[in-house]
Amino acid sequence: MGESAIEKLEESERQLTSGNVGNAINLIEIAVRIAIKKLESVKGIDADCTNLSHRMAKLTNDIELINATKVINDLFNPVLKPVELYSGTETPSVSIEQAWNALRYARKIINFIETQLTILGN
């Protein structure tokens, strides 16, 4: 797999260690998207949505991995509020513990994808 997903995870860990949770979470999400896109490309699967867990479900039936991608995806879903209460999207609020968990999940996802790519000869 392209090193960029792994590099993003490594940078995410550095960001978390220095307390930059927002940057870390963004890098985690980007890393997972890069990895999923690579495996989809190799398998010839067209990504018909942006939802990570839906896309992962097309790559595996491993519920743990699908749920891990759902956790990461859910960190980026804006909370919808009535227009009169708030206009625009809400910036996700993520604790340091949630960010470390997301990093662990992302590693599992990317390890799975690396294994699949090796099996497929990529």
C-alpha positions in Angstrom: 0.0 0.0 0.0 1.1 3.5 -0.5 3.1 4.8 2.4 0.9 7.8 2.7 -1.8 6.1 4.9 0.9 4.9 7.3 2.6 8.3 7.2 -0.7 10.0 8.1 -1.1 7.6 11.1 2.4 8.3 12.3 1.8 12.0 12.0 -1.5 11.6 13.8 0.3 9.9 16.7 2.8 12.8 16.9 -0.1 15.3 16.9 -1.9 13.3 19.7 1.3 13.2 21.7 1.6 16.9 21.5 -2.1 17.5 22.4 -3.4 18.5 19.0 -6.5 16.3 19.0 -8.2 18.0 16.1 -5.3 17.6 13.7 -4.8 14.0 14.9 -8.4 13.1 14.2 -8.3 14.6 10.7 -5.1 12.7 9.9 -6.7 9.4 11.1 -9.7 9.9 8.9 -7.6 10.8 5.9 -5.3 7.7 6.5 -8.3 5.4 6.6 -9.9 6.9 3.5 -6.6 6.5 1.6 -6.2 2.9 2.6 -9.8 2.0 1.8 -9.6 3.7 -1.5 -6.5 1.8 -2.4 -8.1 -1.6 -1.7 -11.3 -0.6 -3.5 -9.1 0.4 -6.5 -7.2 -3.0 -6.5 -10.5 -4.9 -6.2 -12.2 -2.8 -8.8 -14.9 -1.6 -6.4 -16.5 1.7 -7.1 -16.9 3.9 -4.1 -20.5 5.0 -4.4 -20.6 6.8 -1.0 -18.4 8.6 1.4 -19.5 6.6 4.5 -16.5 4.6 5.7 -18.4 1.8 7.3 -20.5 1.2 4.2 -17.3 1.1 2.1 -15.6 -1.2 4.5 -18.6 -3.6 4.4 -17.9 -4.1 0.7 -14.3 -5.1 1.5 -14.9 -7.5 4.4 -17.6 -9.1 6.5 -15.6 -8.7 9.7 -18.0 -6.8 11.9 -15.2 -5.6 14.2 -13.5 -3.8 11.3 -16.8 -2.4 10.0 -17.6 -1.1 13.5 -14.1 0.4 13.7 -14.7 2.3 10.5 -18.1 3.4 11.8 -16.5 4.9 15.0 -14.0 6.9 12.9 -16.7 7.9 10.4 -19.0 9.0 13.2 -16.4 11.4 14.6 -17.0 13.5 11.4 -20.8 13.5 11.2 -22.0 16.9 11.9 -24.9 17.2 14.4 -28.0 18.4 12.5 -29.8 21.2 14.3 -32.9 23.2 13.3 -31.9 26.3 11.3 -33.2 28.7 13.9 -30.8 27.2 16.5 -27.6 27.0 14.5 -26.5 27.6 11.0 -23.6 25.7 9.5 -21.9 22.5 10.7 -20.7 21.9 14.1 -17.0 21.2 14.7 -16.7 17.8 16.2 -15.7 17.7 19.8 -13.4 14.7 20.5 -11.7 13.8 23.7 -8.0 12.7 23.8 -9.2 9.2 24.8 -11.5 9.0 21.8 -8.7 10.1 19.6 -6.3 7.4 20.9 -9.1 4.8 20.4 -9.7 6.1 16.9 -5.9 5.7 16.2 -6.0 2.1 17.5 -9.0 1.4 15.3 -7.3 3.0 12.3 -4.2 0.8 12.8 -6.4 -2.3 12.8 -8.1 -1.2 9.6 -4.9 -0.3 7.8 -3.2 -3.6 8.9 -6.2 -5.5 7.5 -5.9 -3.6 4.2 -2.2 -4.1 4.0 -2.7 -7.8 4.5 -5.4 -7.9 1.8 -3.2 -6.0 -0.6 -0.3 -8.4 0.0 -2.6 -11.4 -0.6 -3.7 -9.7 -3.9 -0.1 -9.1 -4.9 -0.1 -5.4 -4.5 
